[in-house]
Amino acid sequence: MPKKFRLACRDCDTDECDGVNKIPSTWIEVDEIQTLAESRKEVSVNDAAKSVFAWYTHLGICPDCQKN
């Protein structure tokens, strides 16, 4: 089974690459932030170490934001 990536953009937070099997070559500066299992864990609103908005496994810069 192919590995799934949940890729978000650092600038616009697009979710168009949520659940992709391969990181698109058009994205740059992509870093792994957490594992897929970690991205799916429920986060308490009282947890100052994690954000409830950190749904992604990887962060990078999408092609649209590279143009700007």
ROLUMRO-325563 format. One record per atom (N, C-alpha, C): x, y, z. Coordinates in Angstrom, 3 decimals. Layout:
{x:X&y:Y&z:Z}
...
***
This chain:
{x:0.835&y:-1.178&z:0.000}
{x:0.000&y:0.000&z:0.000}
{x:0.881&y:1.243&z:0.000}
{x:0.627&y:2.204&z:-0.910}
{x:1.433&y:3.428&z:-0.974}
{x:1.262&y:4.285&z:0.280}
{x:2.321&y:4.974&z:0.633}
{x:2.275&y:5.878&z:1.777}
{x:1.441&y:7.102&z:1.408}
{x:0.623&y:7.546&z:2.332}
{x:-0.203&y:8.739&z:2.123}
{x:0.461&y:9.949&z:2.759}
{x:0.376&y:11.071&z:2.068}
{x:0.889&y:12.342&z:2.555}
{x:-0.266&y:13.320&z:2.692}
{x:-0.187&y:14.137&z:3.709}
{x:-1.168&y:15.202&z:3.915}
{x:-0.375&y:16.505&z:3.823}
{x:-0.291&y:17.031&z:2.617}
{x:0.581&y:18.162&z:2.309}
{x:-0.187&y:19.475&z:2.344}
{x:0.331&y:20.422&z:3.107}
{x:-0.263&y:21.759&z:3.201}
{x:0.785&y:22.791&z:2.823}
{x:0.308&y:23.937&z:2.366}
{x:1.204&y:25.037&z:2.003}
{x:1.446&y:25.917&z:3.228}
{x:2.688&y:26.337&z:3.406}
{x:3.049&y:27.223&z:4.523}
{x:2.343&y:28.573&z:4.434}
{x:2.055&y:29.009&z:3.205}
{x:1.503&y:30.345&z:3.020}
{x:-0.024&y:30.382&z:2.933}
{x:-0.620&y:29.452&z:2.183}
{x:-2.069&y:29.527&z:1.973}
{x:-2.836&y:28.385&z:2.626}
{x:-2.153&y:27.385&z:3.168}
{x:-2.775&y:26.258&z:3.875}
{x:-3.779&y:25.496&z:3.010}
{x:-3.530&y:25.417&z:1.697}
{x:-4.401&y:24.641&z:0.813}
{x:-4.434&y:23.181&z:1.253}
{x:-5.568&y:22.545&z:1.042}
{x:-5.674&y:21.127&z:1.356}
{x:-5.844&y:20.284&z:0.099}
{x:-5.523&y:20.843&z:-1.061}
{x:-5.687&y:20.122&z:-2.326}
{x:-4.792&y:18.887&z:-2.416}
{x:-3.746&y:18.796&z:-1.621}
{x:-2.861&y:17.631&z:-1.621}
{x:-3.015&y:16.797&z:-0.355}
{x:-4.178&y:16.869&z:0.251}
{x:-4.456&y:16.046&z:1.426}
{x:-4.784&y:14.634&z:0.953}
{x:-3.949&y:13.677&z:1.328}
{x:-4.182&y:12.283&z:0.960}
{x:-3.509&y:11.829&z:-0.314}
{x:-2.500&y:12.560&z:-0.778}
{x:-1.785&y:12.152&z:-1.992}
{x:-0.794&y:11.041&z:-1.678}
{x:-0.455&y:10.249&z:-2.699}
{x:0.495&y:9.147&z:-2.539}
{x:1.928&y:9.576&z:-2.831}
{x:2.088&y:10.729&z:-3.461}
{x:3.414&y:11.222&z:-3.846}
{x:3.407&y:12.734&z:-3.720}
{x:4.496&y:13.277&z:-3.205}
{x:4.602&y:14.732&z:-3.097}
{x:4.872&y:15.286&z:-4.491}
{x:4.024&y:16.193&z:-4.969}
{x:4.190&y:16.739&z:-6.308}
{x:5.537&y:17.441&z:-6.475}
{x:6.142&y:17.258&z:-7.632}
{x:7.455&y:17.859&z:-7.909}
{x:7.370&y:19.378&z:-8.050}
{x:6.165&y:19.908&z:-8.207}
{x:5.975&y:21.353&z:-8.354}
{x:6.004&y:22.095&z:-7.020}
{x:5.962&y:21.352&z:-5.930}
{x:6.050&y:21.952&z:-4.595}
{x:7.515&y:22.063&z:-4.203}
{x:7.868&y:23.114&z:-3.450}
{x:9.256&y:23.296&z:-3.011}
{x:9.318&y:23.399&z:-1.490}
{x:10.536&y:23.226&z:-0.981}
{x:10.834&y:23.373&z:0.449}
{x:9.869&y:22.555&z:1.326}
{x:9.652&y:21.298&z:0.950}
{x:8.729&y:20.426&z:1.677}
{x:9.462&y:19.744&z:2.827}
{x:8.901&y:19.855&z:4.014}
{x:9.461&y:19.235&z:5.218}
{x:8.408&y:18.344&z:5.864}
{x:8.853&y:17.197&z:6.377}
{x:7.949&y:16.340&z:7.143}
{x:7.797&y:16.933&z:8.537}
{x:6.562&y:17.088&z:8.972}
{x:6.258&y:17.691&z:10.260}
{x:5.864&y:16.632&z:11.279}
{x:5.084&y:15.652&z:10.834}
{x:4.621&y:14.584&z:11.717}
{x:4.207&y:13.396&z:10.866}
{x:4.006&y:12.263&z:11.501}
{x:3.578&y:11.069&z:10.793}
{x:2.080&y:11.150&z:10.487}
{x:1.638&y:10.263&z:9.628}
{x:0.221&y:10.212&z:9.294}
{x:-0.608&y:9.895&z:10.540}
{x:-0.146&y:8.952&z:11.343}
{x:-0.854&y:8.607&z:12.583}
{x:-0.935&y:9.803&z:13.528}
{x:0.157&y:10.548&z:13.643}
{x:0.162&y:11.731&z:14.513}
{x:-0.810&y:12.794&z:13.999}
{x:-0.905&y:12.940&z:12.676}
{x:-1.787&y:13.965&z:12.103}
{x:-3.257&y:13.664&z:12.336}
{x:-3.558&y:12.398&z:12.606}
{x:-4.948&y:11.989&z:12.819}
{x:-5.354&y:11.933&z:14.291}
{x:-4.410&y:12.135&z:15.190}
{x:-4.726&y:12.106&z:16.621}
{x:-5.519&y:13.341&z:17.013}
{x:-6.456&y:13.135&z:17.911}
{x:-7.230&y:14.253&z:18.427}
{x:-6.338&y:15.102&z:19.325}
{x:-6.448&y:16.409&z:19.192}
{x:-5.638&y:17.333&z:19.976}
{x:-6.565&y:18.124&z:20.893}
{x:-6.235&y:18.136&z:22.143}
{x:-7.010&y:18.900&z:23.111}
{x:-6.780&y:20.395&z:22.894}
{x:-7.819&y:21.177&z:23.045}
{x:-7.674&y:22.627&z:22.920}
{x:-6.787&y:23.200&z:24.017}
{x:-6.565&y:22.435&z:25.077}
{x:-5.714&y:22.876&z:26.188}
{x:-4.255&y:22.476&z:26.004}
{x:-3.940&y:21.766&z:24.914}
{x:-2.576&y:21.309&z:24.647}
{x:-1.795&y:22.428&z:23.961}
{x:-0.918&y:23.081&z:24.699}
{x:-0.142&y:24.204&z:24.157}
{x:0.977&y:23.751&z:23.227}
{x:1.314&y:22.464&z:23.247}
{x:2.411&y:21.950&z:22.426}
{x:1.971&y:21.596&z:21.006}
{x:0.680&y:21.387&z:20.779}
{x:0.175&y:21.005&z:19.455}
{x:-0.978&y:21.914&z:19.070}
{x:-1.152&y:22.077&z:17.784}
{x:-2.247&y:22.897&z:17.285}
{x:-3.375&y:22.016&z:16.757}
{x:-4.595&y:22.408&z:17.018}
{x:-5.739&y:21.680&z:16.477}
{x:-5.836&y:21.858&z:14.960}
{x:-5.092&y:22.820&z:14.419}
{x:-5.104&y:23.088&z:12.982}
{x:-3.980&y:22.363&z:12.237}
{x:-3.150&y:21.612&z:12.919}
{x:-2.024&y:20.909&z:12.288}
{x:-2.483&y:19.546&z:11.762}
{x:-3.296&y:19.558&z:10.721}
{x:-3.862&y:18.342&z:10.131}
{x:-2.891&y:17.662&z:9.168}
{x:-1.846&y:18.329&z:8.752}
{x:-0.933&y:17.891&z:7.698}
{x:0.209&y:17.031&z:8.242}
{x:0.825&y:16.278&z:7.319}
{x:2.050&y:15.546&z:7.661}
{x:3.273&y:16.295&z:7.150}
{x:3.096&y:17.058&z:6.082}
{x:4.191&y:17.783&z:5.444}
{x:3.766&y:19.220&z:5.156}
{x:4.723&y:20.132&z:5.244}
{x:4.506&y:21.537&z:4.876}
{x:5.503&y:21.915&z:3.796}
{x:5.035&y:22.673&z:2.824}
{x:5.898&y:23.149&z:1.752}
{x:5.307&y:24.415&z:1.167}
{x:5.768&y:24.763&z:-0.012}
{x:5.244&y:25.933&z:-0.711}
{x:4.642&y:25.462&z:-2.026}
{x:3.334&y:25.724&z:-2.204}
{x:2.603&y:25.273&z:-3.392}
{x:2.991&y:26.113&z:-4.607}
{x:2.697&y:25.624&z:-5.807}
{x:3.034&y:26.368&z:-7.022}
{x:2.414&y:27.770&z:-7.080}
{x:1.166&y:27.927&z:-6.617}
{x:0.520&y:29.246&z:-6.646}
{x:1.253&y:30.249&z:-5.767}
{x:1.658&y:29.843&z:-4.589}
{x:2.353&y:30.754&z:-3.685}
{x:3.783&y:31.045&z:-4.159}
{x:4.373&y:30.155&z:-4.913}
{x:5.696&y:30.401&z:-5.476}
{x:5.653&y:31.547&z:-6.478}
{x:4.523&y:31.696&z:-7.157}
{x:4.358&y:32.759&z:-8.157}
{x:4.250&y:34.137&z:-7.515}
{x:3.727&y:34.167&z:-6.289}
{x:3.464&y:35.461&z:-5.627}
{x:4.676&y:36.032&z:-4.999}
***
